[in-house]
Amino acid sequence: MKSQKGRYTLGLDFGTNSVRALLVDIRNGRELATAIHAYASGREGILLDPKNPSLARQDPADYLKGIEVAVRQTLAKAKKADKVFDPSQVIGIGVDTTGSTPIPVDRDGTPLAFHKEFKKNLNAMAWLWKDHTGFAEAAEITALAAREHPEYLAKCGGTYSSEWFFSKILHCLRVDPKVFDAAASWVECCDYIPAVLVGETRPEPILRGRCAAGHKAMFNAHWGGLPAKDFLAKLDPKLGGLRDRLYDKTFTSDAPAGKLAPAWAKKLGLAAGIPVAVGAFDAHLGAVGSGVFPGKFVKIVGTSTCDICVWPSDRPLADVPGLCGIVDGSVLPGYFGLEAGQSAVGDIFNWFVKYVQPGGPVQDSHASLTRQAAKLKPGQSGLLALDWNNGNRTILVDQRLTGLLLGQTLHTRPEEIYRALIEATAFGALTIIRRFEEYGIRIDEVINCGGIAEKNPLVMQIYADVIGKEMKIARSAQTCALGSAIAGAVAAGREAGGYGTFPEAQAAMCGVKPRTFKPDPGNHKVYLELYKLYRQLHDAFGTKDWSGSMYNVMKDLLAIRDRQLT
Amino acid sequence: MKSQKGRYTLGLDFGTNSVRALLVDIRNGRELATAIHAYASGREGILLDPKNPSLARQDPADYLKGIEVAVRQTLAKAKKADKVFDPSQVIGIGVDTTGSTPIPVDRDGTPLAFHKEFKKNLNAMAWLWKDHTGFAEAAEITALAAREHPEYLAKCGGTYSSEWFFSKILHCLRVDPKVFDAAASWVECCDYIPAVLVGETRPEPILRGRCAAGHKAMFNAHWGGLPAKDFLAKLDPKLGGLRDRLYDKTFTSDAPAGKLAPAWAKKLGLAAGIPVAVGAFDAHLGAVGSGVFPGKFVKIVGTSTCDICVWPSDRPLADVPGLCGIVDGSVLPGYFGLEAGQSAVGDIFNWFVKYVQPGGPVQDSHASLTRQAAKLKPGQSGLLALDWNNGNRTILVDQRLTGLLLGQTLHTRPEEIYRALIEATAFGALTIIRRFEEYGIRIDEVINCGGIAEKNPLVMQIYADVIGKEMKIARSAQTCALGSAIAGAVAAGREAGGYGTFPEAQAAMCGVKPRTFKPDPGNHKVYLELYKLYRQLHDAFGTKDWSGSMYNVMKDLLAIRDRQLT
């Protein structure tokens, strides 16, 4: 019997630069094998436009190639690692991707990018999450929604982002109507990949994920799904027309998008007919892989952070201002998924090392600065920083904010600045956690994952000391792919040897590392004093309409900068 | 006849680390020869205490050795440079020194440091200007004066500094009463050197300079000279007692302190009996050497700045708040000398290069950062900084202020920060100039001197663009020593072939370099916009008692720092 030999699912994690496959033993979460395939096109997988720094696209062909290479390599490694492993033991597949990364497709669901006539057209490619070309359209959507449908904005922090679905599509319509007109529909990457695997990519039958729809396309059952047709038509009549070619229903990732198509089964060396779960975003399935549950707050800490928690859908929940999104079922079915985030964390440390201090090799500099910074006591440098070098995602939702460093003397050393920057991101993290708690969302545990959580114990200790809660680290170093594997196990269902629900699967497959970071009460006390000052700066420079507000300063500087640069 | 062969005076400039002698042709200011002697003791001439970073002392023996070496070398060089030069053509000597740098002396005027019993006692040495050990005593003096004699403070910006005469002496009294008790009097370095040269060092007959007395010892004719005996006695009865052993009269530098003593004439190879001018501080005679006159504002721009201007003593002048001092005759006899300054200028650039960016050799980094920074337009970096890394001397008179950098993104480059720091010092300079102008002091010309003015055209151009006035550079690279030589020529008087007044001497001996820096009107306009924002930060963090003031932030951080460091 298969069950005696073990049961496995595959998680496919489509990141910004590469795709990872991870083979997981669903009985215990053991990661049997993994492989990465870097996208071949563009710069590190991203198609750029030298004339437009806001543009970031991807060739969907890279995704398809990536599935094949990464899965086959993973299975080959698994066979080497475990002689009794057999691909027939793989009972399900889950998929997570970046987002919002919409792809214009034809009536068959084939990306326009695959058509000869659009082969070299960047607008026919996948519009990568970090593409900001639609910033003007985002402002337009925000303004219209604020006037006519404030409820649309209430669920996504009050501002519709240039990174999101309709900003990108409306921008395409404006700058390249040929592509827009040729598109039968637009499909999120996380919906496209499962559709490909199950062999049914036509827009109509595709099962669209709740996560992408709810967080990026203002989809909500309260107002009957996507934004109203007349709302979209006011932005552009053609956009109103597109609504009929999008979707009315969405699905959570416990549902199978379908069964693995024979052609793909053959290509990958898997059994045909195993379920492929409905796709979701990387951060959301990363939270699942970290064991997210009411009371368990997950921080994915890397170049930026994504903070995720859940709240039972049947319990009252106010619209928490400043969040990136509140979506029923976006993380776990039956729970609101709440998303927040910091626009830059590791990116700020990298900026300091690479740009301000271009002395030595970046890795060494991080290590040596961390070593030196670890010797400092909280507050002993006299420094305080704001973590806004890339704007503020939560709770201010304002990209037009910039960094601040204060307190430097003639003796201030680089490791003191480095530590102040770490502390600034910790204060930013505390601000987010407090916002959740202010709205009644209980946080008992903080589970961290992502590159910085994995690699930098000093950052984790400072987060514990600042936030005043124990910091745990997810056991898996690949929580996104693990979350996808969990979705695959739930989509497979109990009958097929999988799990009936996410919490069941998480109980078996997730865990935290033995080493945790407990707050030092003395340090926490000092940090609370410093946080008071951080908050004073935060409110002075980040909020307006009060006497003494310094809100204008960063904005005015950016306005002068933009004028001087043109 | 001597006059056909030329007439010369010697300027002796006692700096922080070395003494310079400069031989100047008084007919035209030509600098015939110069030599420097570095003080031998301590670290770069400064005696330090590893246990107390506030302490900075000097061995007066280094000064005496320095006179001999520097003057003899200068004369030797002069003979080589000009075959007809003869030391008998030297008709006077002027002296400038750092200050307040008081020296405890015995009844003969011999420094206690020369006594066997005090030979190794740092408290018996010269208390160098940058010694801050008396910071608690300074606060005590300020508090008492604010209560009982606010007029004392009105002439020195409202705060009595730890760098000044009575703070140091009171501190000595507190920590080392043996030295205090042994001291017959305390003599400023700028008064001690001329006394040595004229062979009469006894405290009583020494001619004390107006400059040191007025700027650092609260000496003012309005209240009968030094602060009242009962005022000093309230600080400590012994300090009240010392007042009788100090002085009641002070002199401007057109007066001779006496004639060169035969013993010293022999030692130096000069004619005995030539006049030695009353001494003054380096910055003040530096202003003289730069051609200071009503309407001509002198900036000595180095690691910090000293800004000096003069105003006719017979014309009304309000107490300008925030200045370092307003003293009748401290720069030119018959004029108020007004002193302001910035606590750090070049020191901030050095801090950035040496501490924040310890990549390459310091000189190269300055040069390459300057090259890169020169390519930027005003405002294009989006950065704004406050120049308070070493506190703010004028106009806030507050050492407990710290630096601030604002506007950084993930793309901010070091040359942008470097330029922002230069601009911050320019905004600080503009703030000082505006303060003078607000109180009716006309400024037609800005004449710069000092290391940065000499070496960095980018800084000068930014100063012109920010301040909106043409920046001129003093012709001499040694304006302090030149100012002393001018004092020597005036002390010699017309009869001896010198000059009757300072302005006469300046007209002949001073000038500016042909290259000046004119403001670019477009840049000035942008800088005025940026200055508005600088001023907003300046007032928010630097002034208190208004709603929205951020005055507490830097103070609170320093308080936390000080607590964490102990």
Interface residues (C-beta under 8 A of the other chain):
Chain A: A344 D347 I348 N350 W351 Y355 V356 Q357 P358 G359 G360 K377 P378 G379 Q380 S381 G382 L383 L384 N389 N390 T402 G403 L404 L405 L406 G407 Q408 T409 L410 H411 T412 R413 P414 I417 V526 E529 L530 L533 Q536 L537 A540 W546 S547 G548 S549 M550 N552 V553 M554 D556 L557 L558 I560 R561 R563 Q564 L565
Chain B: A344 D347 I348 N350 W351 Y355 V356 Q357 P358 G359 G360 K377 P378 G379 Q380 S381 G382 L383 L384 N389 N390 T402 G403 L404 L405 L406 G407 Q408 T409 L410 H411 T412 R413 P414 I417 V526 E529 L530 L533 Q536 L537 A540 W546 S547 G548 S549 M550 N552 V553 M554 D556 L557 L558 I560 R561 R563 Q564 L565
